[in-house]
Amino acid sequence: MKSRQALIVALLAALPGFASAATAPAPKPLRILLITGGCCHDYAAQKDILKEGLEARAHVVIEHMHTADKTTRPVFPSHTNPDYAKGYDLVIHNECAADIADPAMVQNVLAPHVAGLPGVNLHCAMHSYRVTKDFKTPLAPGSAGALWFDYLGLQSSSHGPKEPIMISFSVSSSPITKGLENWLTGNEELYNNVQDPKNFPSHRSLATGLQTVTDKQGNKSDKTAVVAWTNLYGPKQARVFSTTIGHTNATVGDPRFLDLVTRGALWAVGKLGDDGRPTAGFGPKGK
């Protein structure tokens, strides 16, 4: 019996590709830099919620660039060191730096992405790094004032009240959204779209949000905006995924939110299959 098993193994080993497939090492986990801190959010908790949630869903290691600074001008190494993301496969921007307006600082933050490094942007990252006071009016893509918006692929200037948002996936063919079901969030902030997102050439909308707002007179109205999308940025066409939801810890810890962000991150680094599942070796625990 043992000799027969040995013969079978020897015959299989002689087949083209068998030996290399059998001995191929598991891929290294993707290294992701998660930037958190700044105004208006519980980043001390969210940094850990995101780390745990993403590492449970994909073969990734999350490393933090976090500050306890809760101002609108938080200080990060990325503001002065354009090589801050060296050695990483992806940067997730989850900072709130609404009053960081120095173009030189913003260019440092963008430097890895200009060089081709993929990015993911969550919630208040969309209201950060606005280098012009005129961010409430439509800015021409490619103009000096659109520096950060060109990277995002969408321009936003404000948000509505903290009320539930109905998330509807408008594109079912994208691997990021394939099979995901619409859902109603808890209290969240709906970020506006200053201009038609289609004005940004590489923008691709994935989901819209609908929020019912009550004014001071008690009148109700529905507000809608794009809440998840992709973009291709810079000369290297770096892949960028963004979502404006994620204000509260409850939303950030929601499995549906974490599934969406994980898919966006894997898509950005080219490790998401057409079926919406991680490619081989990049699922949970390297599966």
N, C-alpha and C positions, 0 to 999 in steps of 0.2 A: 504493500500500500504506500509506504513512504517513498519507494523508488518511483512509483507511478506519479505521485504528487510532485516529486522533484523534476520528473520529465516534463510534466505540464507547465511548471513554472519556467523551465528552461526554454520550452517552445514559445511561451508567451513573451518571454524576455527578448526573443529573437525577432518579434514583430516590430515593424517600424513605429517608433513613438511610444511603445509601451514602457520601456525603461525610463525614459525622460519624464513621462507622465506619472509613473509610480514614485519617482524620487524627487519630483519637483517640490521645492520648499513652498510652504504657504506664503502668500504675499504679506509684506509688512503692513501694519495698519497705517491708514492715512493719518498724517499729522495735521491737526487743525488748530489754528490760533483763534481763540474766542476773546474778543475785546469787549469788556463790559465796564460801565461806570458812567457817572454824570448825573444830570438832573432827573428828578421826577419819577424814578422807578426803583423797585427793590432789586437792584442788580446783585447785591450780596447773596440773595437767595437764587435769583435767576441763573447766575453763572453755574451753580451746582445742579439746578434742575436741568439745564440744557446739557451739561456734561453727562450726567447720568442717563438722560433720555436718548441722546445721540449714540453714546457708546453701547447702549443696550440694543440699538437697532442696526448698527453698521460696524464694520471693522475699522474703527477710528480711535484715535487718542486725542482728547481735547486738552489743550494747554491754555492757561489763562494769561491774559494781560488785563488785569483788573485794577481799578482805583476806587478807593472809598470816597473820593471827591464827588460831592453831590451838587456841584454848581453847574451852570451852563457852559463853563469853560474848564472842563476837567483836563488834567495834564496826563498825557500818555507818551511813552517813548516814541510811538509812531509819528508824533508831531514834528520831531526833530531828527529822526533817524530813518531815512528812506529804505534802509536794509532791514527794517524791523521784522519782516516776514521771511527772512532767509531760512531755508530748510523746511518750510511748511508747504503743504499741498493745497491749502485753502485758508482764507481768513473769513471769519464771521464777525461782522460789525454789528454789535448790539450796544453801542454807546449813544449817549444823548449829549451832544456837544453843540447846542443850538447857536451859541454865540462865538464859536471858533470860526473866524472869518478871514484869517490871514491866508492869502493864496499860497504862500510858500509852505505853510504848515499843511494845507490841504493837498498840495502837490506831493509832499512827503508821504501822506497817508495813501495817496493814489499810486505812488511809484511802483509797488509790486504788481498792481493790477495793470498798469500801463505795460509792464514787462511780460504780462500774460498770466499772472496768477489769478485763479478763479476767486470769486467772492460771493458771500451770502450776506444779506442785509435785513435786519429785523427792526420793525417798529420805528423807534425814534432815530435810528440811523438815517431815515429819510428826511428828518428835519435838522440834520447836523451839517456842519461845514458849508454853510451858505455864505458865499464870498461877496454877495451884493445885498444891499438893503432893499432892492427891488424884486425880491423873490416871490412876491405875491402876484406879479404880473407875468405872463408867459415870456420865457427867455428863449432866444433862438438856440437850438442845439449847436454846439461848437463855439458859442460865444464865451467870453471871459466869465460872465456871471453864471453860466450853466456848468461850471467846472465839475461840481459834484453830481449834478443832475445828469450829465452825460454818462457818468459811470453807472448811476442807478438805472437810467433809462426811463425815468418818470420824474415829474416835478410836482411837489406837494408843499403847501405852505401852512396848513392848519388842520385841526381835527374837530370833530363834533363832541357832544357830551358822552359820558360813560353810560352807554345803553347797549343792549344786545345787538349783534350784527348777524344777519343771515348771510352766510357764506355760500355762494353758488359757483361751482366750477364751470366756467364757460367753454373750456377746451377739454374734451375727453380723450383726444388722441395723443396728448403729450404724455410721455412716461411719468412725468412728475405727478399728474393728476389722474392717471388711468385707474379706474376702479374706486377712487375716493368719493365719498358721499357728502352731499351738502350738509351743513350743520349750522345750528344757531348757537352763537357764543354766549357767554355770560356778559356782564357789563364790559364793554370795550370802547375804544376810540376809533371812529371811522376817519381816516385821513383823506383829505380832498385830493382831487386831481386838478391842478391849476390849468392845464391845457390838455387837449386830446393827446393821450399817450402815444398815439400813432405818429405824432410829430417827431418822436424819437425813432430814427429809422430801424433800429434793431429790437425795439420793444415788442414783446409778445405777451399779451394779457392771458392769464390762466384762470383767474377767479375774480368775481365782483362781490362787493358787500352792500347790503341794503340795511339802513338804519332808520327807524321811525323817530323823529325829533319833535318835541313839543316846545313851542315858543312861549314867551312870557304871557301871552294872551290866552294860552291853552290850546292854540291851534296845532294840529299834528300835520307833519309832512314827511315824505320819504326822501332820503338822501342816498345816492348810490355812488360808488367809486370802485376803481380797480384796486384789489387788495393783495394780489399775488401775480407775479410776472417774471419773465426772463429778459435778459439783455446780453448783447455782445459788445464788449467794450475795448476801445483802443486799437492800436495797429496790430496787436496779436489776437484780437477778437476774443479776449478773455470771457469765459462764461460767467454770468452773474445772475443769481436768483434773489428775489426780494419779496418780503411780505410785510404789510403795514400793521397786521394784527400782532398782539403779544404785549399788551400793556400790563395786564395783571398776572400775578403768579399762577392763578387758576388757569388762565389761557395757556401760558407757557408750559404748564405741566399737563395740559390736556393731551392725551395720546394722539388725537387727531391733528393737533398742532405739531407735535413732535414728529409724527409720520410725514407731514408736509415738509417740514424743515429738513428732515433727513433725506427725503427724496430730492429736494432742491440742492442739497449739498452734494449728494452722489452724482446728480446730473451735471453739476458744475465741474466736477473732476473727471467726468467721463466714465463713471462706474455704476451707471443706472441702466438696466436693460430696457428694451422697448415695452416690456410687460409691467414696468414699474417696480421690478425687484432688483436688488443689488446684483451686480455681476458676480460670477463665481469668485469666492475668496473674500468678498467685501460685505457679506451679510453678517449677522450677529456671530461673534466669536470666530470670524474668519471663514464662515461657511459659504 
